[in-house]
């Protein structure tokens, strides 16, 4: 009986040691669904999920290659996970503007490969900030708006109240001193 329990414990220990080595690819049949797209400029984004729809919860080093008209090529580039979410990968600006054929592959033990056409565009700059024109009219004279006159008025009133409060405190102190004498 003791030998049976000991053999069962050893067998269970071996299974527990071997199963993690089989890895998460075994749990999801090792297939990945890769969604590849341009990022709107000269980079590529990749969303990786298991083929059964579950999120990718392990680190997978995807490999990207790209070719364009005229024989231009990029890669192979190993992608690292981005901070945007689980299973999300991004390259940053790696392509020149134009039409590209992009292939992303998943390494073993995963099986996954996808090829898509992507149009890379030059990155657009942010629109120039235009300063608002509120204090001056078209003819150049100063325009009075509530925000342009109330601040000095409020500051003046607060200053007068502060001086009056200090004067009242000094007057009361002098009066008390005179009453004691």
C-alpha positions as CSV (number, residue, x, y, z in Angstrom):
1,X,0.0,0.0,0.0
2,X,2.9,2.3,0.9
3,X,4.6,1.5,-2.4
4,X,1.5,2.3,-4.4
5,X,1.1,5.7,-2.6
6,X,4.8,6.5,-3.1
7,X,4.6,5.6,-6.8
8,X,1.5,7.7,-7.3
9,X,3.2,10.6,-5.6
10,X,6.3,10.3,-7.8
11,X,4.1,10.0,-10.9
12,X,2.0,13.1,-9.9
13,X,5.3,15.0,-9.2
14,X,6.6,14.1,-12.7
15,X,3.3,15.2,-14.3
16,X,3.4,18.5,-12.5
17,X,7.0,19.0,-13.6
18,X,6.3,18.1,-17.3
19,X,3.0,19.8,-17.9
20,X,4.2,23.4,-17.5
21,X,7.0,22.6,-20.0
22,X,4.2,21.6,-22.5
23,X,3.3,25.3,-22.2
24,X,0.3,27.4,-22.9
25,X,0.4,26.5,-26.6
26,X,-0.7,23.0,-25.6
27,X,-3.7,24.4,-23.7
28,X,-5.0,26.2,-26.8
29,X,-3.8,23.8,-29.5
30,X,-0.8,26.1,-30.2
31,X,-2.6,28.2,-32.8
32,X,-2.6,32.0,-32.8
33,X,-4.9,34.4,-34.6
34,X,-2.9,37.4,-35.7
35,X,-4.6,40.6,-36.8
36,X,-2.1,42.9,-38.6
37,X,-2.8,46.5,-39.6
38,X,-1.0,49.8,-40.3
39,X,-1.0,52.3,-37.5
40,X,-2.0,55.2,-39.7
41,X,1.6,56.3,-40.3
42,X,4.7,54.2,-41.0
43,X,4.3,51.6,-38.3
44,X,2.5,48.3,-37.9
45,X,0.2,47.0,-35.1
46,X,-0.5,43.4,-34.3
47,X,-3.2,41.9,-32.0
48,X,-2.4,38.3,-31.1
49,X,-5.0,36.0,-29.6
50,X,-5.4,32.2,-29.3
51,X,-7.4,30.7,-32.2
52,X,-10.2,29.8,-29.7
53,X,-10.6,33.6,-28.9
54,X,-8.8,33.6,-25.5
55,X,-6.4,36.4,-24.7
56,X,-2.7,35.7,-25.1
57,X,-1.4,35.5,-21.5
58,X,2.2,34.7,-22.2
59,X,5.0,36.5,-23.9
60,X,5.4,35.5,-27.6
61,X,8.1,37.0,-29.7
62,X,6.5,37.6,-33.1
63,X,8.6,38.2,-36.2
64,X,7.7,40.7,-38.9
65,X,9.0,41.0,-42.5
66,X,7.8,43.5,-45.1
67,X,8.5,44.0,-48.8
68,X,7.5,46.9,-51.0
69,X,7.5,47.8,-54.7
70,X,10.9,48.2,-56.1
71,X,12.5,45.5,-54.0
72,X,12.6,47.4,-50.7
73,X,12.5,45.2,-47.7
74,X,12.3,45.5,-43.9
75,X,13.0,42.7,-41.4
76,X,13.0,40.3,-40.0
77,X,12.1,42.3,-37.0
78,X,11.3,40.7,-33.6
79,X,8.3,42.4,-32.0
80,X,8.1,43.0,-28.3
81,X,4.7,43.4,-26.5
82,X,3.4,47.0,-26.3
83,X,2.0,48.6,-23.2
84,X,-1.5,49.1,-24.8
85,X,-2.8,45.7,-23.7
86,X,-2.4,42.0,-23.5
87,X,-1.3,40.4,-26.8
88,X,-0.8,43.9,-28.5
89,X,2.4,44.5,-30.4
90,X,3.6,47.6,-32.3
91,X,6.6,48.4,-34.3
92,X,6.9,52.2,-34.3
93,X,7.9,53.9,-37.5
94,X,9.8,51.3,-39.6
95,X,8.2,51.6,-43.1
96,X,8.7,54.2,-45.8
97,X,5.6,55.7,-47.2
98,X,4.0,53.5,-49.9
99,X,2.4,50.1,-50.3
100,X,3.9,47.2,-48.3
101,X,3.2,43.5,-48.0
102,X,3.7,42.6,-44.4
103,X,4.1,39.1,-43.0
104,X,4.0,38.3,-39.2
105,X,4.9,34.8,-37.9
106,X,4.7,33.3,-34.5
107,X,7.6,31.1,-33.3
108,X,7.3,27.5,-32.2
109,X,5.5,26.1,-30.2
110,X,2.8,28.4,-31.6
111,X,1.5,28.2,-35.1
112,X,0.5,31.4,-36.7
113,X,1.3,33.3,-39.9
114,X,-0.6,36.1,-41.6
115,X,0.3,38.3,-44.6
116,X,-1.5,41.6,-45.3
117,X,-1.2,44.6,-47.6
118,X,-0.6,47.9,-45.7
119,X,-0.4,51.4,-47.0
120,X,2.2,53.4,-45.0
121,X,1.7,57.2,-45.0
122,X,3.9,60.0,-43.8
123,X,3.1,61.0,-40.3
124,X,0.9,64.1,-40.0
125,X,1.9,66.9,-37.7
126,X,-0.5,68.3,-35.2
127,X,-2.4,71.4,-36.3
128,X,-0.8,74.7,-35.4
129,X,-2.2,76.3,-32.2
130,X,-3.9,79.6,-32.9
131,X,-3.9,82.1,-30.0
132,X,-7.4,83.3,-29.3
133,X,-8.0,87.0,-30.0
134,X,-10.3,88.2,-27.2
135,X,-8.7,91.3,-25.8
136,X,-8.5,93.3,-29.0
137,X,-11.1,94.3,-31.5
138,X,-10.5,94.3,-35.2
139,X,-9.8,98.1,-35.2
140,X,-7.1,97.6,-32.5
141,X,-8.9,99.2,-29.6
142,X,-9.1,97.3,-26.3
143,X,-12.2,95.2,-25.9
144,X,-13.7,95.0,-22.4
145,X,-14.8,91.5,-21.5
146,X,-15.7,90.3,-18.0
147,X,-12.4,88.4,-17.8
148,X,-10.4,91.6,-18.7
149,X,-11.9,93.9,-16.0
150,X,-13.1,91.9,-13.1
151,X,-9.7,90.7,-12.0
152,X,-8.3,94.2,-11.2
153,X,-11.6,95.2,-9.6
154,X,-11.7,92.1,-7.3
155,X,-8.0,92.5,-6.4
156,X,-8.6,96.2,-5.6
157,X,-11.6,95.4,-3.3
158,X,-9.7,92.7,-1.5
159,X,-6.8,95.1,-1.0
160,X,-9.1,97.8,0.5
161,X,-10.7,95.2,2.8
162,X,-7.3,94.0,3.9
163,X,-6.1,97.5,4.8
164,X,-9.4,98.2,6.6
165,X,-9.1,95.0,8.6
166,X,-5.6,95.8,9.7
167,X,-6.6,99.4,10.6
168,X,-9.5,98.1,12.7
169,X,-7.3,95.7,14.6
170,X,-4.7,98.4,15.4
171,X,-7.5,100.8,16.5
172,X,-9.0,98.1,18.8
173,X,-5.6,97.3,20.3
174,X,-4.9,101.0,21.0
175,X,-8.3,101.5,22.5
176,X,-7.9,98.5,24.9
177,X,-4.5,99.7,25.9
178,X,-5.9,103.2,26.7
179,X,-8.7,101.6,28.7
180,X,-6.3,99.8,31.0
181,X,-4.3,102.9,31.8
